[in-house]
Amino acid sequence: MSSTQPASTTELKEYCLRKLGKPVIDINLADEQMNDMIDESIQMFQEYHFDGTEVHYYSEQVAASTLTFAGASTGTFTAEETITGGTSNATAIIHEVTSSTVLKFKEHKDGNGLRAANTSGATFTSGETVTGSSSGATGVPHGTQTTAVSFGNADLKYLTIDDTIVGIRDVLPISRALSANLSLLNQMFSSGASRQIRFNRMTDKLHLDMDWDNAVDIGDWIIVQCYKKIDGGTYTEIYNDIFLKKYTTALFKKQWGQNLIKFEGMQLPGGATLNGRQIYDDGNAELEKLDEEMQLKYSLPDNFYVG
């Protein structure tokens, strides 16, 4: 793009420096400082400006949990039977017998019969004997606990969302027979009365408080309608957004003033003095105005869940 239409971090940096007076004035900023402030501006833009995100459909398949034995089982486990840990008293229902050493399971419960206790300390333990209720088959979980038991989202009851997602609008379970269930798409913008959504971006977890055992089956897909950050590496137009350019320039000005404050009152050749405090205050005032403008004119709608 042209010098006034930046299309990269480097071009945006030079644009902002020229707005502040370069090359007529020496702008006292380090490259590291400018890079940090550009990152801050882009983060602000992506998280709060409606042009910083796009509607996205994220999908995740409902997955069973996995139990891995230290060696081949004695006897053959069967699908849909209950397995019980001889020491832990944990139970689960077999979804699939993958091999003589690996079982896929669902509907896990700890030794107290609690469905929600899905942690390494409340499940089948290394070295105990796990027995099938109808087959009578037995197996000993792997000696390393993290290898022995791996929980799928059917037991964890949450989806793992990456940090490019800033908000969740709705969630729609879609079955494997998608072609026979297109009518379910009408629920996309429903109120979700049968489920509650809890999303925290710090943990990257989208909790779905619904009856997982009856609402979805292993292998079903769950579709999440969400807001995804625009990737500047792919969509370079982001660097030319007028708000982003103004915000980055104001950040540069504030930091420039802060750098100069320690030289406050120092006399330059010709009798001029540095006034870092005024530059800092001007930059800060511009940022406050832009923050208010963001909230009033450019913010995302509030009908979505954000952590």
C-alpha positions, 0 to 999 in steps of 0.5 A, spaced: 500 500 500 501 507 499 505 510 505 498 513 508 495 506 507 500 501 512 499 494 510 504 491 515 507 492 522 513 496 519 508 500 515 504 502 521 510 504 525 513 508 520 506 512 519 505 513 526 512 516 527 511 521 521 504 523 524 508 525 530 513 529 526 518 524 523 523 526 520 523 533 522 523 531 529 526 526 532 521 521 536 524 518 542 522 511 542 525 504 542 523 499 537 521 494 542 516 500 545 513 501 538 512 493 537 509 493 544 504 498 543 502 496 536 501 489 539 497 493 544 493 497 539 491 490 535 489 487 541 484 493 543 482 493 536 480 485 535 477 485 542 472 491 542 472 493 535 466 490 531 471 490 525 476 486 529 472 480 529 468 476 524 462 471 525 465 464 525 463 457 526 467 452 530 466 445 531 468 440 535 466 432 535 463 429 542 469 424 544 469 418 549 474 418 554 480 413 554 482 407 559 489 404 557 491 398 560 498 396 562 498 390 558 492 385 554 486 384 558 484 378 561 477 376 557 474 380 552 470 387 554 463 388 551 460 395 549 455 398 553 457 394 559 459 397 566 466 397 568 468 398 575 475 399 579 477 395 584 480 400 588 477 406 586 470 404 585 470 409 579 465 406 574 463 408 567 460 405 561 464 402 555 463 405 548 468 401 544 473 396 545 478 399 541 483 393 542 485 388 548 489 394 551 484 400 550 477 402 552 473 408 550 468 409 555 463 414 557 458 416 563 464 416 568 463 416 575 467 417 581 467 412 587 462 416 590 457 415 584 458 423 582 458 424 575 462 430 575 468 428 578 473 427 572 480 428 575 486 424 575 484 423 583 477 421 582 478 415 577 481 409 575 488 408 578 494 405 576 495 398 578 488 397 580 483 391 577 478 394 572 472 389 571 467 388 566 460 387 569 457 382 564 463 380 561 467 379 567 473 381 563 479 384 567 484 389 566 490 393 570 490 401 568 497 403 565 502 405 570 502 412 568 496 415 571 496 420 565 496 415 560 492 410 564 486 415 563 484 421 558 477 424 559 474 426 553 469 432 552 463 427 553 465 427 561 469 433 561 462 437 559 466 442 556 469 444 549 476 447 548 476 454 545 483 457 542 485 464 544 483 467 537 475 466 540 473 473 543 466 471 545 460 466 544 454 467 541 450 460 541 451 453 541 448 448 537 449 440 537 448 437 530 448 430 530 452 425 525 445 425 521 446 432 519 442 431 512 436 428 516 436 434 521 437 440 518 431 443 521 435 443 527 439 449 524 432 453 526 435 453 533 441 457 532 439 463 534 434 460 540 435 462 547 438 456 549 433 455 555 435 447 555 442 449 556 447 454 560 453 457 557 459 459 561 465 461 557 472 463 560 477 466 555 483 465 560 482 457 561 480 457 553 474 452 556 466 453 553 462 449 559 455 447 556 451 446 562 446 441 559 444 433 560 450 431 555 448 423 556 441 425 553 443 431 549 448 428 544 452 422 543 459 420 542 461 422 535 456 427 534 458 434 532 457 441 536 457 447 533 459 454 536 457 460 533 462 465 535 466 471 534 473 470 532 479 475 531 481 478 524 488 475 523 492 481 521 497 476 517 492 474 513 487 480 512 493 486 512 487 491 511 487 491 519 493 496 519 490 501 515 483 501 519 483 509 521 481 507 528 487 503 529 492 508 526 489 513 531 490 509 537 497 507 535 499 514 534 496 516 541 500 510 544 506 512 541 505 520 543 504 518 550 510 513 551 514 518 547 512 523 552 513 519 558 520 517 555 522 525 555 519 526 562 526 524 565 529 530 561 524 535 563 526 542 563 533 540 560 535 546 555 537 544 548 541 548 543 538 554 541 535 555 548 529 550 547 527 546 552 523 539 552 516 538 555 515 531 555 509 532 560 505 536 555 506 530 550 504 525 555 498 529 557 496 530 550 497 523 548 493 520 554 487 525 552 487 522 545 487 515 548 481 517 553 477 520 547 478 514 543 476 509 548 470 513 549 469 513 541 470 505 541 465 504 546 460 509 543 461 507 536 465 501 534 464 496 540 461 489 539 454 487 540 452 485 547 448 479 546 454 474 546 458 470 552 465 473 553 470 470 559 
